[in-house]
């Protein structure tokens, strides 16, 4: 028999069967309520010293949700001066591990690390903005006339073409060399010198 909230009516005599059925109906309703399967702390808020602590509880599905407000403690007394620590190990070098170029407008930065001996630095530096277009400068100082004159002067200081000078292909047959052979060498020497002149 399901639970009947209107039973018993006023002045009704108690009947054990009916009362038992009402209790069983209530138990069935209680058993149908789902149990809590998990609890979640949604937030913890610190409030000022002396304010009361509080907890807000809600149930979503089968999860219990808690929001806590906890007061902070009163400021403590000033602690005693601690024992001075031992001197730290001095570093030997500063090493620049890299310099990176960033886009224009990005902030510059420096990354610092210490390996126990050396301080390591990495610089990130943005490039400057694009400059304006420059003005066209005047033409160079060397004109075509000056260039032609320089080339002519350079050619005048070099040797002429020797293609017109014949070679001495006929071997000497006389031993010792005759006056005619010597004259042939003189003539070819003169021809070579004259051909090289400008």
ABEGO torsion letter per residue (X at the ends): XBBBAAOBBBGBBBBAAAAAAAAAAAAAAAAABBBBABBBBABBBBBBBGBBBBBBBBBBEABBBBBBBBBBBBBBBBBBBBBBBBBBBBBABBBBABBBBBBBGBBBBBBBBBAGABBBBBBBBBBBBBBBBBBBBBBBABBAAAAAAAAAAAAAABBBBAAABBBBABBBABOBBBAAAAAAAAAAAAAAAAAABX
